[in-house]
Amino acid sequence: MEAISQLTVFLKTKLKQASLLWFHGFKEACCLHRVIIYCLRSKQLAIRTGQCFLLNGFIFLGSIYLLQLVIIPVLEWILPDQCPRDSEKPCSFEGFLRFYGVFRHGLIGLFYVLWFYPLYVFSLILSSIWYNDIAKHGFLAIEKSKATGSEPSGEKVSSAAPNKAYTDNSNSLERAMIGIAEQVYSVLLLTFFFLEVYVTGFIPYAGKVLNFLLLSWMYAYYCFEYKWNLTGLSLDKRLDFFESNWAFFLGFGNPCVLAIFLFSPLVSYGVMAILFPLFVLTATGSEADQIIILPRRKWEGAGLGRLPIFCAADYFSLKILSIFSVEHRQQVQGNKTN
């Protein structure tokens, strides 16, 4: 009984800690008022954010609602597939009605093929470029607001520039190779993690819950990855920090994912494409490490423990990289023998 009571106390403590960190993460994600402040500080940021709203909100979502509220009702009125309900006589033109129905569905499908799907691909590519710009301009706006006495600091940087340039040049090749390797591994890791999220959606009963949790972590990682890239945080430190504070990032990712579960796929993409840059800016301005340290001081260093969120994705990524490395070695050896 004593062991059971100790286990119960332990679980309650961990649940309390996880709930507190989750609340801090959720609250950080909801601090969208920061976006207005950052846009007022940076004209480039305001332009990029406005372009994102215009493309994904006005054009993409506007096209969806135009189709659903105007075009489809007009086509149903012009090309009906049912006889008038108030007619007492038997319908004498069922063949025409079937043709009207097929023709109407064909026109709607043509609208998707010629407009929505190209617009979706165009929005996906262009938005991904804009997200990088938004994160960069937001980061610069935040750093500019933190800086005090810009002229003396500029002199300080310029005086130290030769030594820094010399150091950078001496290690530039090594850091470039490490950066490329980390980028390749990061792409593989997130690709396999996305496949993992997709597969869990088909699991009966618990699939929706797992899908929601994994999507929350995935979007939270995406949001903070822009800031980590700009600050130069290495990939292993990112993963360690993320998995060690999984409750905080779960809370941060929950508001990001709600749009996916509340709307249809196309509408959810449009809503997410509008909200995602806002969450990226919120993550860029968030002092997550300081927020997480404060409650940890009360716990006397006893944290939640690391949750291996990317364990499966990490395993498959390393397998793929090992296969390519073996093939590369065999190719090099073959060239040497020839």
Residue pairs with C-beta under 8 A, 6 or more apart in sequence:
14 304
17 247
17 295
17 299
17 303
17 304
18 247
18 304
19 247
20 295
21 245
21 247
21 248
21 251
21 292
21 295
21 304
22 247
22 248
22 250
22 251
23 251
24 248
24 251
24 291
24 292
24 295
25 220
25 247
25 248
25 249
25 250
25 251
25 252
25 253
25 254
26 251
26 252
26 254
26 255
27 251
28 251
28 252
28 282
28 283
28 286
28 288
28 291
29 251
29 252
29 253
29 254
29 255
29 256
29 279
29 282
29 283
30 255
31 282
31 285
31 286
32 278
32 282
34 281
34 282
34 285
35 49
35 278
35 281
35 282
38 45
38 138
38 141
38 142
38 281
38 285
39 45
39 46
39 49
40 46
41 141
41 144
41 145
42 137
42 138
42 140
42 141
44 133
44 137
45 134
45 137
45 138
45 141
45 281
48 130
48 133
48 134
48 137
48 277
49 134
49 277
49 278
49 281
51 130
52 127
52 130
52 131
52 134
52 273
52 274
52 277
53 274
55 123
55 126
55 127
55 273
56 123
56 127
56 270
56 273
56 274
57 270
57 274
59 119
60 119
60 120
60 123
60 269
60 270
60 273
61 267
61 270
61 271
61 274
63 115
63 116
63 119
64 116
64 266
64 267
64 270
67 108
67 111
67 116
71 108
71 111
72 108
75 104
75 107
75 108
76 104
79 100
79 101
79 103
79 104
80 97
80 100
81 97
81 98
81 100
81 101
81 104
82 97
83 91
83 94
83 97
91 97
116 266
120 266
120 269
123 273
127 273
127 276
130 277
131 226
131 276
131 277
131 280
132 226
134 277
134 280
134 281
135 226
135 227
135 229
135 230
135 280
135 281
135 284
136 226
136 230
138 280
138 281
138 284
138 285
139 226
139 227
139 230
139 284
142 284
142 285
147 153
182 234
182 235
184 321
185 235
185 317
185 321
186 225
186 235
188 316
188 317
188 320
188 321
189 310
189 313
189 314
189 317
190 218
190 221
190 222
190 313
192 312
192 313
192 316
192 317
193 214
193 218
193 310
193 312
193 313
194 218
196 214
196 312
196 313
197 211
197 214
197 215
197 218
200 207
200 210
200 211
200 214
201 207
201 208
201 211
203 210
212 257
212 261
213 250
214 309
215 253
215 257
215 260
216 249
216 250
216 252
216 253
216 254
216 256
216 257
217 242
217 246
217 249
217 250
217 253
217 309
218 253
219 253
219 256
219 257
219 276
219 279
220 242
220 249
220 250
220 252
220 253
220 256
220 283
221 242
221 249
221 253
222 276
222 280
223 252
223 253
223 256
223 276
223 279
223 280
223 282
223 283
224 238
224 242
224 249
224 252
224 283
224 286
224 288
225 238
226 280
226 283
226 284
227 283
227 284
228 238
230 284
239 310
239 314
240 306
241 289
242 249
242 309
243 306
243 307
243 308
243 309
243 310
244 303
244 304
244 305
244 306
245 288
245 292
245 303
245 304
246 304
246 306
246 307
246 309
247 304
248 288
248 291
248 292
252 279
252 283
255 279
256 272
256 275
256 276
256 279
259 268
259 271
259 272
259 275
260 268
260 272
261 268
262 268
263 271
296 303
